[in-house]
Amino acid sequence: MTKKIILTFVFVLISQFFYAQSAFDKYDGQDDVTSVIVNKKMFDIMSKVKVDPSDKETQQYMSLIKKLDNLKVFTTSNPKVEADMKLSADKYIKSASLEELMRINDSGKNVKIYVKSSANDTKIKELFMFIDGAKNEETVLLSLTGNFDLNEISVLTDKMQLPGGSDLKKASKSKK
């Protein structure tokens, strides 16, 4: 009897872990969703590229890439998918115990940025951003995992030209 309880408990924990890892994978491959997914293997490959030692900005970028595990970005203009993304994002924020870093409301565009921090306040395990697009703008859902410093985000947004990059820059500057 005790073994069954333990096995059930372990199964629940494992399924919760996998749910958190793939909470947004349902958007990958949908017709009305543009998705960009970069995994640890790609970050590892990118970090091995030789760069000019005098190019400090690129050196910073390469240093950050080594610390990243996963990047998922999903964008859409479809109202039904936008509504579903918002529900999924709200549910994920609660279940993943993310802390709100900042919120921006600009001409109907709502940007919410959350983090999961480590013991050191500026070390981030996950950065999660949801942009509820205004009338002619896309809704964006972004999840970045690894073990990186929030102050390094502006380098990432400049080099990768991420959707919502200007909002992420504001977040990294406000946390310094």
Buried (B, 14 or more C-beta within 10 A) or exposed (E): EEEEEEEEEEEEEEEEEEEEEEBBEEBEEBEEBBBBBBEEEBBEEBBEEEEEEEEEEBBBBBBBBBBBBBBBBBBBBBEEBBEBBBEBBEEBBEEBEBEEBBEBEEEEBBBBBBBBBEEEEBBBBBBBBBBBBBEEBBBBBBBBBBEBBBEBBBBBBBBBEBBBBEBBBBBBEEBE
